[in-house]
Amino acid sequence: MPELPEVETVRLGLSQHIIGASIRAIEVLDERSLKRHLPGPRDFVTALADAKVLAVVRRGKFLWLPLELAGSSEVKFALVGHLGMSGQMLIRDAGAEPDKLTRIVIHLDSPDGSQIEFRFVDQRIFGSLQIDELVATPDGGIGGFSDSALRAGEWANKIPRSAAHISRDPLDPEFNVAAVIKRMRGKNSGIKRVLLDQGVVSGIGNIYADEALWAAKLHYDRPAKDISAAKLVTLMSEVQGILARAVEAGGTSFDDQYKNVNGESGYFEVSLNAYGQTDKPCNRCGTPIRRDSWMNRGSHFCPKCQKLTR
């Protein structure tokens, strides 16, 4: 599943093409990709007609486009996208060769007068698009990360209702490390399970949890409450550094299911120390990396550097 670096890479790519663009037409090729838009495909098409894209915003793995809808003077709604397991958001020139497994096409008129297509491609159809109401953030801060200033006063401190439950992510400018560590130390669960809890900290999935725990020399199943605050500070510092480097590398691509908006793969997988490295020597001590079955997935770790202590 795409995690924060992959979604941020998509956000950066979309921002270069669609901010300020107007929606000219919508093609719904597979209604299953609108499963979270409860009013249905017809409402989706009608509501988006002639809307203007004001920004591309991300929190954790959620991505949304604040919209200026036709005939409205307020910014009340956003187009929300979740990549799921295999979703892709591609930008193509109008009339370009079709992409396989395209589920939705949004035709846009760019501010420079060119015509482009936003294509939502999804092999396994776990991802989705929906129009959602923007609501005030629970803490009064910004909704998520964006680099657009178009009518920013009307949407900057709002978040889609469907994403309002998730915590800030480690690359959010308003991320509060001390508050997150306090929540972590109140958890009896293993530290990896806590890292994956989007109500504690958002955007981290299996890949980057394994990488951060390897870097901090922590076993995935060590109870969070038993880890010192100082060690958790080290862990969160590793999380932030790894996520930032992964964004610079365009994310991690193990197959064709994750691509950036140009259809290109990321290359952070060449920097992985734990995830996917089963039986390869640990880059720190040489001990073979081990993979344990864990919560219907795997946890990769060094049995020497990351011993379980209770």
N, C-alpha and C positions, 0 to 999 in steps of 0.2 A: 504494500500500500504506500502511495506517495506520502511523505512526511513533510515537516516544515520546509526543509531546503528545496524540495521539489516544487512545492506549492509557491514558495517565494520566487523561484526561478520563473514559474509561469506568470506570477504577478508582474515581475519586472518586464517580461516580454510583452504581455498584454498592454502594459502602461505605455510602451513605446508606440503602440499602434491605434488604440481605441479611445483614449481620453479625448473628449470633445466630439466624438463621432456620433452620428445620428442613425438610428435603426430604420432601415428602409423596408425590410421584409423579413419574415421568419418562415422557415420550413421545418416542420416537425416530421421527421422520417421514422421515428420510433417513439411512440408515446410512453414507453417504459422509462425513458430518461426524464420524464416529467412526473414520476410517481410521487414526489414530495410536493408538487404543485397541485394541491387538492381541488381547486376549482376546475382543473382540466385543461387540455391542450387549446381549446378554442379561446378560453379566457387568457391563457399565456400569450397567444398570438395577438389578440386584440389589445391587451394592456401594454405590450411592448412597442406597438406600432408608433413610429415617429418619436420615440423616446430618445433622450440624449444621455450619453454615458459621461458622468462627471469625474469618476475616479476608479481605480482598481485597488481594493483594500483587502488586507489579509490579517487574520488572527489565527494562530495555530495552523490547522489544516483547512480552515474555512476561507473562502475567497468570495468577495462580493463587489458588485458594481453599483454604487449609488446612482439613481436615475432621476432625470427631470422628465416626468411623463408628459405626454401631449396634453395641452390644455390646463396644466397645473403650474402654479407659481411656487409650490412647496416641494421639498425633497423628502418624501415620506416612504419611498420604497426602494428596494435594491434587487438586482438580479443576483441570486446566490448560487454558487457552484461548488459542488464537492466532487473530487475526483474518484472517491471510492477506492477500489482495488486497481482499476486499469483505465480510468478516465484521462482524456487528453483534451486540451483546449488549444486548437491550432488556428493560426492566422494565415489566410491564403489570399492571393489576388482574386478578384472576381472572375469566375469562369475557369479557374485553375483545375487541373486534373482532380477528379474526385478522390477522397481518401476512403479506404475501406473502413467499414463499421462506423461511419458517420451517422449520428442519431439526430442531431439538430444543427441547422445552419442558420445563422443570423447575418443578414446582409447589411452592411454598414456603409455610410457615406462619411469618409474621413474629413477632418477640418481642411486638409489640403486639396479637397475635391476628388480624390481618388476613391474607388470603390473596392472594398475588401470584404472578406467573409470570415466570420468567427465560426469555427466548426467544433462541435462537441462530439468527440469520438470516444467510444467506450466498448471494449471487447466483452467484458463480463456484465455490464449494465448494473454495477453496484453504485456508480456515481449518479449525479442528478443535477438538474437545473430547476430553480423555482423563483418566483417573485415573492418577496417577503417584506413585511412591514419593518421599518427601522424604528428602534426604540432607544431610549436613553440608556447609556451604560450604567450598570449597578454602582460603579465607583465614581461616576462623573467624569472619568478620563476619556481619552480618545478611544474610538471603537477598535481600531487596529492600525496597522502600518500602511501608509500611502505616501506618494510623492506628488499628489495633485492639489492644486489650490482652487480649482473651479468650484465656486459657491461652497467652499469648505466649511464656513460657519454653520451651514445647515445640516451637514451630515457627519462632521468630524467626530463628534462626541456621541454618535449613535452606532448601533450594531443591529444586524438582523435578529428578529425575535428568536429564530431557530438556532442562533449561535450565542445567545446571551448567557447561556449556562456555562460556557467554557472559560477557564482562567486565562490570564495573559500568558504569552509565550516568552521564552528566554531572550528573544531578539526584539521584543516590544520595548520602545523607549520608556514606558512606564512600568516595566517589570520590576517587582519589588522582591529582591532576593531574600531579605530577612523575613518577610511575611511568608514566602514559600517554604523556607526552611522550618519556620515555626509550625506550619501545617504538616510538613513531612514528619517532624519529630513527635507528632501526635498520632501517627499511624502505626498499627501493629503489623501491617503487611510488609512483605519483602520489598526492598528498595526499588527493584525494577517495576514491580506492580504499581508502586506509588508514582514512579516516573511516567508511566503510561496512563495514569489517571488524569484525564483532561480537566477535571475539576480542581486539581492541584496545580498542574502546569500543563499547558497545551502545546501541541505540535510535535511531541516526541513519540516515536514509534519504536518498533523492535530494533531496527538497524542502529539508530543513534543512541538508544538506551544501552545496547551492548557495547558500543564504542566508548561512551562516556564512563560506564562502569569499569571497563578495561583500563582506561586512562587514569581513573581514580583508585584503582586497585581494590574495588569492592565486589564482593560476591553478590549475584543478582537476588539471592534469597535472604540476605541479611536483613533482619527487621529494621525498618527505618527509625523506629524509636530508640534503637540501641546504637545508632551512629551519632557521633559527636557533632555539634554544630559546626566546629572547625572543619571536619571532614566533609560535611554536606556543602559548606562554602566551596571547598575544593572541587567537589563533584559538579556543582552548578557552574563553576568557572570553566570546567572541562566541557560541560554541555554547551555553553555559549560559544566557546572557541570552536568546537567541532561543527556545530550548526553553521557558524559564520564561514568556516572553510569549505563546508559542503555547498553552501550557496555560491561561493566563488567558483567552485568546480561545476556548477550547473546541476547539482544533485547526484543521486546514485541511480544508475540504470543497470539492472541485471538482465533485462530482456526488452522486448519492444513495447511493453505495456506503459512505460513512462517515457515521455518525450517533452521537450520544451515547445514553445509556440511555433517554432520553425521546423518541428519534426526531428530535432536532433537529440541525441542521448547525452546525459551527464557523464562525468568521468571520475566521481569521487570514489568509486569502488576500488580504484587502484591504491587508495590511501587507507583502506579498512584494515584494522588490526585484529578484530575479533569476529565481527559478523561475517558469516560465510567462509570462515577460515579454518573449518574443522580439519584437524590432524596436521595442519601446517605449524611450523615452529613459532612460538610467541616471539614477537619482535623485541621483547624486553629480556626474556630469560631463556628462550629456546625450547621450553616445554610445549608439547603439542597442544594446540587449542582444542577444547572439548565442546561438544554440543549436547545439551540436555533437553529432553522434551519438556515443555513448560507451557501450560495454558493453551493447548492446541497449536503451539508454535515451538520455536526453538530458542534457547539461550546459549550464546557462545561466550566462552570465558577461558582464562588460563587457570588451571587447577593449582598452580604454584603461586602465581602473583595475586590471585583472587580467592584465597582460602575462606571458607565459611567459618566465621567466628561468632559466637553467641554470648 
